Amino acid sequence: MPRALSRARALDEVLEEHRERLTARHRVRNSAQLVSFVNEVGMCFAFTPAEGLPIPACFDHLSTTSNDRKWGWMWGWKDDLASEKRLYYGPILARKPTFVSMKFLPLFYATFGRAGEADDHLDDIRSGRLSDLARRIIDHVSAKGESQTRRMRPELGITSKESKGQYDKALDEVQRLMYVARVKAVGEGREEYNYTYDLFVRRYPEVVRAAEPYASADARAKVLQRAVELCGGLTERQAAKLFDWGDEPLRRAIERLASSGKAARRGSGREAIVVLSQYADAA
C-alpha cells in the first residue's frame, strides 16, 4: 500500500508538471493570441475549468489577474471569433462552453458518425438522446433558417419560466450534438442581447465535408488522444464526463489509443488511467 500511494503521488506530480508547462507556454492578451492558443491545443474550456477535468481553460491563460478584465475580454471574443469562423464555440466538453479550433472541428463532428443529412437527428430522437423540444428546435431552424432565440422561443410556445429552462436545456442538447450552431450575437443591452442559430450543416458545410473521410471510431480515438496529450493522463471517469460517448464507444477509443503505442492504460474500471507512453512507468 505505501508503494502504491507513493506511485500515485509521483504520477500526480508528473502530470501537474506536464500541465504547468502548457500553461506557462501560452499567455493571451488579445483575440489573435487566443486564436493561436486554441489552434495549438485544438480544444479548451472557453472560460473557467471544469472541476476535476484538467483540460486547458482560457481563464488560466489570460495575461491578467483581474477577473473583471477576463470576463470583459472573453465575452466579446467568444462572439466575434465564432461569428468570423475563426473559432468554434459551443457546449462541447463536459457540456460547458468550449472553444474548438476550425482545423480540429471536423474530428468532433465525425465522432457522431453522421452523413450530414437533413434527417440525421431522427435516430437520436428514437434512442431518446434528443428531447421532443430539441426536435422542435431543429425542425424550426431547418424550416425558417437562421433564427434569433428571442423570436424562436415564442414561436415554439415557450412562455413560462419552467418552459424557458427546458428550452435552454434543449438548445444546449442540439448544440452539443452539433445539429444546431450559434451564428452571431445580436441586440444591445440586457433585454435585447441574444443569439442567432442555424443548422450546423448549413453554417459549417466545409466542416461536414472535411469530416467525411473519418470513421466515427477513428475520430473518437483521435479526439481522446488529443485530450490525453493536453492533460498527460485522464481516468476513464474523466474521459466519460468530457465526451459523453457512452461506455462501449469510449472503451473502444481507449483500446485504439493504447494499441497505437502513444498512450498506456493502467488499472481497471472507471478509475483506470490512460497516460502518455512516456509517463507509463509512473502510473
RONUKOL-749839 format. One record per residue (C-alpha): residue number from 1; residue in three letters; chain; x, y, z. Coordinates in Angstrom, 2 decimals, padded with zeros to 5 digits, always signed. Each point is the difference from the previous one (the first is absolute). Last residue first. Example, Ala and Ser with C-alpha at 12.3 -4.5 7.8 and 13.67 -1.06 7.14 Angstrom:
2
  pos  code  unit        x        y        z
    2   SER     A  +013.67  -001.06  +007.14
    1   ALA     A  -001.37  -003.44  +000.66
REM end
This chain:
283
  pos  code  unit        x        y        z
  283   ALA     A  +001.35  +005.00  -013.42
  282   ALA     A  +003.60  +001.29  +000.28
  281   ASP     A  +001.28  -002.47  -002.60
  280   ALA     A  -002.70  +001.07  -002.45
  279   TYR     A  +001.05  +003.66  +000.00
  278   GLN     A  +001.85  -000.07  -003.34
  277   SER     A  -002.88  -002.00  -001.50
  276   LEU     A  -002.51  +002.76  +000.64
  275   VAL     A  -002.50  -001.05  +002.62
  274   VAL     A  -003.40  -001.73  +000.01
  273   ILE     A  -001.11  -000.52  +003.59
  272   ALA     A  -002.28  -002.65  +001.44
  271   GLU     A  -002.34  +001.60  +002.53
  270   ARG     A  -003.13  -000.98  -001.91
  269   GLY     A  +000.93  -003.69  +000.01
  268   SER     A  +003.47  -001.44  -000.28
  267   GLY     A  +003.59  +001.09  +000.55
  266   ARG     A  +002.52  +001.50  -002.40
  265   ARG     A  -000.63  +000.79  -003.65
  264   ALA     A  +002.92  +001.12  -002.12
  263   ALA     A  +000.29  +002.74  -002.61
  262   LYS     A  +001.69  +000.61  -003.35
  261   GLY     A  +000.57  -003.72  -000.64
  260   SER     A  -002.84  -000.13  -002.54
  259   SER     A  -001.54  -002.93  +001.89
  258   ALA     A  -000.68  +002.26  +002.99
  257   LEU     A  -001.82  +002.55  -002.17
  256   ARG     A  -002.10  -002.63  -001.71
  255   GLU     A  -000.88  -001.64  +003.33
  254   ILE     A  -000.95  +003.35  +001.52
  253   ALA     A  -002.25  +000.81  -002.97
  252   ARG     A  -001.62  -003.43  +000.27
  251   ARG     A  -000.75  +000.52  +003.70
  250   LEU     A  -001.43  +003.46  -000.74
  249   PRO     A  -002.30  -001.40  -002.70
  248   GLU     A  -001.17  -002.71  +002.45
  247   ASP     A  -000.61  +002.22  +003.02
  246   GLY     A  -001.93  +002.84  -001.65
  245   TRP     A  +001.33  +002.93  -001.97
  244   ASP     A  -000.47  +002.64  +002.70
  243   PHE     A  +003.24  +001.79  -000.94
  242   LEU     A  +001.44  +001.68  +003.07
  241   LYS     A  -001.87  -001.96  +002.65
  240   ALA     A  +000.99  -003.33  -001.53
  239   ALA     A  +003.62  +001.14  -000.31
  238   GLN     A  +000.09  +000.97  +003.67
  237   ARG     A  -001.44  -003.35  +001.10
  236   GLU     A  +002.44  -001.84  -002.27
  235   THR     A  +002.83  +001.76  +001.78
  234   LEU     A  +002.00  +002.54  -001.94
  233   GLY     A  +003.75  +000.42  -000.54
  232   GLY     A  +002.52  +002.54  -001.27
  231   CYS     A  -002.82  +002.53  -000.05
  230   LEU     A  +000.47  +001.52  -003.47
  229   GLU     A  +001.32  -003.20  -001.58
  228   VAL     A  -002.80  -001.97  +001.65
  227   ALA     A  -002.60  +002.34  -001.50
  226   ARG     A  +001.67  -000.25  -003.42
  225   GLN     A  -000.07  -003.78  +000.15
  224   LEU     A  -003.67  +000.04  +000.97
  223   VAL     A  -000.80  +002.09  -003.08
  222   LYS     A  +002.03  -002.37  -002.20
  221   ALA     A  -001.65  -003.11  +001.46
  220   ARG     A  -003.45  +001.57  -000.42
  219   ALA     A  +000.75  +000.81  -003.65
  218   ASP     A  +001.18  -003.55  -000.72
  217   ALA     A  -003.18  -001.46  +001.52
  216   SER     A  -002.18  +002.45  -001.97
  215   ALA     A  +001.62  -000.94  -003.30
  214   TYR     A  +001.76  +003.02  -001.48
  213   PRO     A  +000.01  +000.82  -003.74
  212   GLU     A  -003.26  +002.02  +000.22
  211   ALA     A  +001.08  +002.46  +002.70
  210   ALA     A  +001.49  +002.52  -002.48
  209   ARG     A  -003.34  +000.15  -001.82
  208   VAL     A  -001.92  +000.69  +003.22
  207   VAL     A  +002.55  +002.66  +000.96
  206   GLU     A  -000.35  +001.74  -003.38
  205   PRO     A  -003.78  -000.01  +000.40
  204   TYR     A  +000.35  +001.97  +003.26
  203   ARG     A  -003.03  +002.26  +000.44
  202   ARG     A  -002.32  -002.06  -002.16
  201   VAL     A  +001.07  -003.35  +001.48
  200   PHE     A  -000.10  +001.47  +003.52
  199   LEU     A  -003.60  +001.11  -000.48
  198   ASP     A  -000.37  +003.67  +000.88
  197   TYR     A  -000.01  +002.10  +003.14
  196   THR     A  -000.26  +003.69  +000.86
  195   TYR     A  +000.95  +001.26  +003.41
  194   ASN     A  -001.35  +002.39  +002.63
  193   TYR     A  +000.47  +003.52  +001.39
  192   GLU     A  -003.26  +002.00  -000.01
  191   GLU     A  -000.91  +000.09  +003.68
  190   ARG     A  +003.51  +000.21  +001.42
  189   GLY     A  +001.19  +002.70  -002.37
  188   GLU     A  +000.53  -000.05  -003.77
  187   GLY     A  -001.24  -002.51  -002.53
  186   VAL     A  +001.66  -002.80  -001.95
  185   ALA     A  +002.63  -002.65  +000.69
  184   LYS     A  +001.05  -002.23  -002.88
  183   VAL     A  -000.28  -003.43  -001.61
  182   ARG     A  -000.52  -002.54  +002.78
  181   ALA     A  -000.22  -003.53  -001.29
  180   VAL     A  -002.80  -002.58  -000.25
  179   TYR     A  +000.30  -003.74  -000.60
  178   MET     A  +003.43  -000.20  +001.59
  177   LEU     A  -000.87  -002.46  +002.79
  176   ARG     A  +001.06  +002.57  +002.60
  175   GLN     A  -001.87  +002.72  -001.88
  174   VAL     A  -003.25  -001.98  -000.19
  173   GLU     A  +000.21  -000.89  +003.68
  172   ASP     A  +000.88  +003.53  +001.15
  171   LEU     A  -003.11  +001.29  -001.76
  170   ALA     A  -002.01  -002.72  +001.75
  169   LYS     A  +001.27  +001.14  +003.41
  168   ASP     A  -000.77  +003.64  -000.79
  167   TYR     A  -003.50  -000.98  -001.16
  166   GLN     A  -000.66  -002.00  +003.15
  165   GLY     A  +000.98  +003.01  +002.11
  164   LYS     A  -002.24  +002.21  -002.14
  163   SER     A  -002.84  -002.51  +000.52
  162   GLU     A  +000.28  +000.39  +003.77
  161   LYS     A  +000.01  +003.80  -000.15
  160   SER     A  -003.10  -000.06  -002.20
  159   THR     A  -000.19  +001.21  -003.62
  158   ILE     A  +001.48  -002.58  -002.38
  157   GLY     A  -002.71  -000.55  -002.62
  156   LEU     A  +002.46  -000.92  -002.75
  155   GLU     A  -000.58  +003.33  -001.76
  154   PRO     A  +000.42  +001.66  +003.39
  153   ARG     A  +003.49  -001.48  +000.43
  152   MET     A  +001.16  +000.46  -003.61
  151   ARG     A  -000.27  +003.76  +000.12
  150   ARG     A  +002.33  +000.49  +002.97
  149   THR     A  +002.20  -002.84  -001.37
  148   GLN     A  +000.63  +001.87  -003.23
  147   SER     A  -000.29  -002.35  -002.97
  146   GLU     A  +002.15  -000.84  -003.02
  145   GLY     A  -002.18  -002.11  -002.28
  144   LYS     A  -003.75  -000.29  +000.39
  143   ALA     A  -000.64  -003.67  -000.84
  142   SER     A  +003.17  -001.60  +001.33
  141   VAL     A  +000.11  +002.42  +002.93
  140   HIS     A  -003.52  -001.03  +001.03
  139   ASP     A  +000.58  -003.71  -000.58
  138   ILE     A  +003.19  +000.05  +002.09
  137   ILE     A  -001.73  +001.94  +002.80
  136   ARG     A  -002.97  -002.39  -000.13
  135   ARG     A  +002.31  -003.00  +000.29
  134   ALA     A  +001.67  +001.57  +003.06
  133   LEU     A  -003.47  +000.49  +001.49
  132   ASP     A  -000.76  -003.69  -000.56
  131   SER     A  +003.17  -000.92  +001.85
  130   LEU     A  +003.07  -001.38  -001.75
  129   ARG     A  +001.93  -003.00  +001.27
  128   GLY     A  -003.21  -001.99  +000.30
  127   SER     A  +001.14  -002.67  -002.47
  126   ARG     A  -002.79  +000.86  -002.44
  125   ILE     A  +000.84  +003.71  +000.18
  124   ASP     A  +003.72  -000.69  -000.52
  123   ASP     A  -000.82  -002.07  -003.09
  122   LEU     A  -002.21  +002.79  -001.36
  121   HIS     A  +002.78  +002.60  +000.28
  120   ASP     A  +001.65  -001.00  -003.29
  119   ASP     A  -003.15  +001.00  -001.93
  118   ALA     A  +001.47  +003.00  -001.85
  117   GLU     A  +003.16  -001.87  -000.98
  116   GLY     A  +003.54  +000.60  +001.29
  115   ALA     A  +000.96  -003.66  -000.32
  114   ARG     A  +000.38  -000.62  +003.70
  113   GLY     A  +002.59  -002.03  +001.92
  112   PHE     A  -000.29  +002.14  +003.14
  111   THR     A  +003.78  +000.07  +000.56
  110   ALA     A  +000.32  +001.54  -003.50
  109   TYR     A  -001.23  +003.38  +001.25
  108   PHE     A  +002.75  +000.11  +002.60
  107   LEU     A  +002.61  -000.98  -002.59
  106   PRO     A  -001.28  +002.67  -002.39
  105   LEU     A  +000.53  +002.64  +002.73
  104   PHE     A  +003.77  -000.49  +000.38
  103   LYS     A  +000.99  +002.36  -002.82
  102   MET     A  -002.63  +002.55  +001.03
  101   SER     A  +001.41  +000.04  +003.51
  100   VAL     A  -002.45  -000.94  +002.74
   99   PHE     A  -001.07  +002.37  +002.77
   98   THR     A  -002.25  -001.32  +002.75
   97   PRO     A  -002.87  +001.19  +002.17
   96   LYS     A  -000.77  -002.92  +002.35
   95   ARG     A  -001.90  -003.18  -000.87
   94   ALA     A  +002.98  -002.08  +001.25
   93   LEU     A  +001.84  +001.17  -003.13
   92   ILE     A  -002.35  +001.15  -002.79
   91   PRO     A  -002.25  +002.85  +001.15
   90   GLY     A  +000.77  +002.28  -002.99
   89   TYR     A  +002.57  +002.28  -001.63
   88   TYR     A  +001.89  -000.69  -003.22
   87   LEU     A  +002.97  +002.22  -000.77
   86   ARG     A  +000.98  +002.31  -002.89
   85   LYS     A  -003.45  -000.43  -001.47
   84   GLU     A  -000.50  +003.80  -000.02
   83   SER     A  -003.16  -000.33  +002.13
   82   ALA     A  +001.82  -002.41  +002.32
   81   LEU     A  +002.91  +002.42  +000.42
   80   ASP     A  -002.24  +003.01  +000.61
   79   ASP     A  -002.34  -001.62  +002.52
   78   LYS     A  +002.62  -001.81  +002.11
   77   TRP     A  +002.29  +003.03  -000.19
   76   GLY     A  -002.55  +002.37  +001.50
   75   TRP     A  -000.71  -002.01  +003.14
   74   MET     A  +003.63  -001.12  +000.25
   73   TRP     A  +001.54  +003.43  +000.42
   72   GLY     A  -002.53  +001.37  +002.47
   71   TRP     A  -000.10  -003.23  +001.99
   70   LYS     A  +003.79  +000.02  +000.37
   69   ARG     A  +000.05  +003.74  +000.74
   68   ASP     A  -002.49  -000.43  +002.82
   67   ASN     A  +001.98  -002.96  +001.33
   66   SER     A  +003.13  +002.17  +000.21
   65   THR     A  +003.23  -002.01  +000.23
   64   THR     A  +000.91  +000.63  -003.63
   63   SER     A  +001.79  -001.86  -002.78
   62   LEU     A  -002.78  -002.45  -000.78
   61   HIS     A  +001.17  -003.62  +000.02
   60   ASP     A  -001.82  -001.39  +003.03
   59   PHE     A  -003.21  +001.78  -001.06
   58   CYS     A  +000.15  -001.85  -003.31
   57   ALA     A  -000.37  -003.47  +001.50
   56   PRO     A  +002.35  -002.89  -000.83
   55   ILE     A  -001.41  -003.51  +000.63
   54   PRO     A  +000.67  -001.11  +003.58
   53   LEU     A  -003.54  -001.24  +000.79
   52   GLY     A  -000.67  -000.26  +003.75
   51   GLU     A  -002.12  +003.14  +000.12
   50   ALA     A  -000.48  +001.48  -003.45
   49   PRO     A  +002.47  +002.76  -000.77
   48   THR     A  -001.12  +003.64  -000.33
   47   PHE     A  -000.78  +001.74  -003.30
   46   ALA     A  +000.03  -001.48  -003.49
   45   PHE     A  +001.00  -003.51  +001.04
   44   CYS     A  +002.58  -001.31  -002.42
   43   MET     A  +000.38  -001.72  -003.36
   42   GLY     A  +002.63  -000.26  -002.75
   41   VAL     A  +002.93  +000.91  +002.29
   40   GLU     A  +001.97  +001.85  -002.69
   39   ASN     A  -002.91  +001.58  -001.86
   38   VAL     A  -001.55  +000.95  +003.35
   37   PHE     A  +003.15  +001.93  +000.98
   36   SER     A  +000.40  +001.67  -003.40
   35   VAL     A  -003.66  +001.08  +000.06
   34   LEU     A  +000.47  +001.42  +003.49
   33   GLN     A  +003.11  +001.87  -001.12
   32   ALA     A  -002.02  +001.60  -002.81
   31   SER     A  -002.75  +000.91  +002.49
   30   ASN     A  +002.31  +001.92  +002.30
   29   ARG     A  +001.95  -000.42  +003.26
   28   VAL     A  +000.70  -003.75  +000.10
   27   ARG     A  +002.92  -001.72  +001.71
   26   HIS     A  +000.92  -003.48  -001.24
   25   ARG     A  +003.18  -001.90  +000.89
   24   ALA     A  -000.45  +000.25  +003.78
   23   THR     A  -003.37  -001.76  -000.15
   22   LEU     A  +001.38  -002.88  -002.07
   21   ARG     A  +002.99  -000.45  +002.29
   20   GLU     A  -002.36  +000.02  +003.00
   19   ARG     A  -001.99  -002.86  -001.51
   18   HIS     A  +003.04  -002.30  -000.33
   17   GLU     A  +001.21  +000.97  +003.48
   16   GLU     A  -003.40  -000.97  +001.40
   15   LEU     A  +000.14  -003.29  -001.88
   14   VAL     A  +003.40  -000.90  +001.45
   13   GLU     A  -001.04  +001.02  +003.51
   12   ASP     A  -003.18  -002.06  -000.15
   11   LEU     A  +002.02  -002.95  -001.30
   10   ALA     A  +002.44  +000.20  +002.92
    9   ARG     A  -002.85  +000.30  +002.50
    8   ALA     A  -001.63  -003.12  -001.45
    7   ARG     A  +003.32  -001.88  +000.17
    6   SER     A  +000.50  +000.95  +003.63
    5   LEU     A  -003.52  -001.16  +000.80
    4   ALA     A  +000.62  -003.32  -001.74
    3   ARG     A  +003.31  -000.48  +001.84
    2   PRO     A  -001.67  +000.79  +003.34
    1   MET     A  -002.74  -002.60  -000.82
REM end
